[in-house]
Amino acid sequence: MTNAIILENVSKRFDEVWAVRGLSLTIRGGSIFGLLGPNGSGKSTTMRMMLGLVKPDSGRVSVHGIDPAQNPVGVKRIIGYVPETPRLYEYLTAAEYLDFIREAYGVAPSVWRSRVAEFLEAFGLSGREGELLAGYSRGMKQKIALMAAFLHRPRVLILDEPLSGLDPKSARLVKEMLHKLALDGTTTIISTHVLEIAEAICDRIAILYEGEKIAEGSPEELKLLSESPSSTLEDVFLKLTGSEDIRELVEALVR
């Protein structure tokens, strides 16, 4: 596979605070790449620069040969995106919202209907697509946001803490979907602040801390690093270890 996404020495500052500083990444097409780090480490800003929502102060970003800062519309056509806190049009039903997304991407109604039916069944939402999104739980809204990102079969998926609010069964389903899409060539960038989640889903992981990349490698390589105490890394790994309340979710992902 060729490289799908390249960041070369990218930096972004908000006032006096460096959100991202000197970040370089090369992400292969058809891979699942994790951005791992505590809150405030620069994960979301990095994703927004890939999307063209935020322009870097310096450095270069390329997504399948497109510079998002120069052609934000072009890059959005090939990307599916789920932000950390999705904002849906809650006065629409789930079916109406998904049809709105279909029109935005120009997908034929007949193709869309079969895909929507498949995803609704998989996520346990069949029969509830006629309900207003305002009445959906947080987990149900997260499922609709994921469906909206997946359904047009994008070349790149950018998912910011996508398992937030999901039950273990649904989290496992998302993992399986991502691996299936990867086989078809879709590249996924997924952010998380939990080491075990990144290890269970990703082929390769970059650890961000205070806007800088402090480590990168396969889950196996990072596991070896985590077992070898070293100043900054040891402290960071401790912060990235999951708590008891996500134990069932992690167990479902590693089965």
C-alpha positions in Angstrom: 0.0 0.0 0.0 1.2 3.5 -0.7 1.2 6.3 1.9 -2.2 7.8 2.4 -1.5 10.6 4.8 1.8 12.5 5.4 2.5 15.2 8.0 5.9 16.9 7.7 7.1 19.0 10.7 3.6 20.3 11.3 3.1 22.9 14.1 0.0 24.8 15.4 -0.2 27.3 18.2 -3.2 29.0 19.8 -2.1 32.2 21.3 0.9 31.2 23.4 0.1 27.5 23.7 1.6 25.0 21.3 -1.2 22.5 20.4 1.0 20.6 18.0 4.8 21.1 17.6 7.1 19.7 14.9 4.9 16.6 14.2 5.8 14.3 11.4 3.7 11.2 10.5 3.5 8.8 7.6 0.4 6.7 7.5 0.0 3.8 5.1 -3.1 3.3 3.0 -5.4 0.6 4.3 -4.0 0.8 7.9 -5.6 1.7 11.2 -3.4 4.3 12.8 -3.8 5.4 16.4 -3.2 8.8 17.9 -2.7 8.1 21.6 -2.3 10.7 24.4 -3.9 12.3 27.4 -6.3 15.2 27.0 -4.6 18.3 25.6 -1.8 16.3 23.9 -2.7 17.6 20.4 -4.7 14.6 19.0 -7.9 16.6 18.0 -5.9 19.5 16.6 -3.9 17.0 14.4 -7.1 15.5 13.1 -8.6 18.9 12.4 -5.5 19.8 10.3 -6.0 16.6 8.3 -9.6 17.7 7.7 -8.8 21.2 6.7 -10.7 22.6 9.6 -7.5 24.1 11.1 -4.6 25.4 9.1 -1.1 24.6 10.4 1.2 27.5 11.2 4.0 25.6 9.6 4.8 22.3 7.9 2.8 20.4 5.3 -0.2 18.0 5.4 -1.1 15.7 2.5 -4.2 13.4 2.4 -4.0 11.2 -0.7 -2.1 14.0 -2.4 -4.5 16.8 -1.3 -3.3 19.7 0.9 -6.3 20.2 3.2 -5.3 23.8 3.9 -5.5 24.6 0.2 -8.4 22.4 -0.8 -10.6 21.7 2.3 -13.6 20.8 0.2 -11.7 18.3 -1.9 -10.3 16.5 1.2 -13.7 16.4 2.9 -15.1 14.5 -0.2 -12.9 11.5 0.6 -13.1 11.5 4.4 -15.6 10.3 6.9 -15.3 12.1 10.3 -16.6 11.6 13.8 -15.6 14.4 16.2 -15.1 13.7 19.9 -18.6 15.2 20.7 -20.8 14.7 17.6 -23.4 17.3 17.0 -26.4 15.9 15.2 -29.5 17.7 13.9 -31.7 16.6 16.7 -35.0 17.9 15.2 -34.6 15.2 12.5 -35.3 11.5 12.8 -32.3 9.2 12.3 -33.6 8.2 8.9 -33.9 11.9 7.8 -30.4 12.7 9.2 -28.8 9.8 7.3 -30.6 10.8 4.1 -29.3 14.3 4.5 -25.8 12.8 4.7 -26.5 10.7 1.6 -27.5 13.9 -0.4 -24.3 15.7 0.8 -22.1 12.9 -0.7 -24.3 12.2 -3.7 -24.9 8.5 -3.1 -27.7 6.8 -5.0 -30.8 6.3 -2.8 -31.0 2.5 -3.7 -27.4 1.9 -2.7 -27.9 4.0 0.5 -31.0 2.1 1.6 -29.4 -1.3 1.6 -26.3 0.1 3.5 -28.4 1.9 6.1 -30.6 -1.2 6.7 -27.4 -3.3 7.2 -25.9 -0.8 9.7 -29.2 -0.3 11.6 -29.5 -4.1 12.1 -25.8 -4.4 13.2 -26.1 -1.6 15.7 -29.4 -2.8 17.1 -31.3 0.3 15.9 -33.7 -1.4 13.4 -37.2 0.0 13.9 -36.0 3.1 15.7 -34.9 5.1 12.6 -38.2 7.0 12.6 -37.6 8.5 16.1 -36.2 12.0 16.6 -32.5 12.1 17.4 -33.4 14.3 20.4 -34.8 11.3 22.1 -31.8 9.1 21.5 -29.3 8.2 24.3 -25.7 9.2 24.0 -24.7 5.8 22.8 -27.4 5.7 20.2 -26.3 9.1 18.9 -22.7 7.9 18.7 -23.8 4.9 16.6 -25.7 7.3 14.1 -22.6 9.5 13.9 -20.4 6.4 13.1 -22.9 5.2 10.5 -22.9 8.7 8.8 -19.1 8.5 8.6 -19.0 4.9 7.3 -21.9 4.8 4.9 -20.4 6.6 1.9 -17.4 4.3 1.9 -14.7 7.0 2.4 -11.1 6.5 1.5 -10.1 7.9 4.9 -11.9 7.7 8.3 -10.9 10.2 11.0 -12.5 9.1 14.4 -11.9 11.2 17.5 -12.6 9.0 20.6 -15.2 7.0 18.6 -16.0 4.4 21.3 -17.2 7.0 23.8 -20.6 6.0 25.0 -20.7 2.6 23.3 -21.4 -0.7 25.0 -18.8 -3.5 24.7 -20.8 -5.3 22.0 -21.0 -2.2 19.8 -17.3 -1.3 20.4 -16.4 -4.8 19.2 -18.6 -4.3 16.1 -16.9 -1.0 15.3 -13.5 -2.7 15.5 -14.6 -5.4 13.1 -16.0 -2.8 10.7 -12.7 -0.9 10.7 -10.7 -4.0 10.0 -13.1 -5.0 7.2 -12.9 -1.5 5.7 -9.1 -1.7 5.9 -9.1 -4.8 3.8 -10.9 -2.7 1.1 -8.2 0.0 1.3 -9.8 2.5 3.7 -7.3 4.2 6.0 -8.4 5.0 9.6 -7.0 7.4 12.1 -8.4 6.9 15.5 -7.7 8.9 18.7 -7.9 7.6 22.2 -6.5 8.4 25.6 -6.5 4.7 26.6 -3.5 2.5 25.8 -5.4 -0.8 25.8 -8.0 0.5 23.3 -5.3 1.6 20.9 -3.5 -1.7 21.3 -6.6 -3.7 20.6 -7.6 -1.8 17.4 -4.6 -0.2 15.7 -1.8 -1.5 13.5 0.5 1.3 14.5 0.3 4.0 17.1 1.9 7.5 17.7 2.0 8.7 21.3 1.5 12.5 21.6 2.3 14.4 24.7 2.0 18.2 25.1 1.8 18.6 21.4 4.8 16.5 20.5 5.3 12.9 19.3 7.3 11.0 22.0 7.0 7.5 20.6 5.7 5.6 17.5 5.5 1.9 16.7 3.4 -1.2 16.5 1.4 -2.1 19.6 4.0 -4.8 20.4 6.9 -2.3 20.1 5.1 0.2 22.4 4.3 -2.6 24.9 8.0 -3.3 25.2 8.7 0.4 25.7 6.0 0.6 28.4 7.8 -2.2 30.3 11.1 -0.4 30.2 11.0 2.5 32.6 12.3 5.8 31.1 11.6 9.3 32.4 8.8 10.9 30.3 7.6 7.7 28.7 7.0 5.9 32.0 4.9 8.7 33.3 2.9 9.0 30.1 2.1 5.3 29.9 0.8 5.4 33.4 -1.6 8.1 32.4 -2.8 6.2 29.4 -3.8 3.0 31.2 -7.5 2.4 31.4 -9.6 2.4 34.5 -11.9 -0.3 35.9 -15.0 1.2 34.3 -13.8 0.4 30.8 -12.6 -3.1 31.6 -15.5 -4.8 29.9 -15.1 -2.7 26.8 -11.4 -3.5 26.6 -12.1 -7.2 27.2 -14.6 -7.2 24.3 -12.1 -5.6 22.0 -9.3 -8.1 22.6 -11.4 -11.2 22.2 
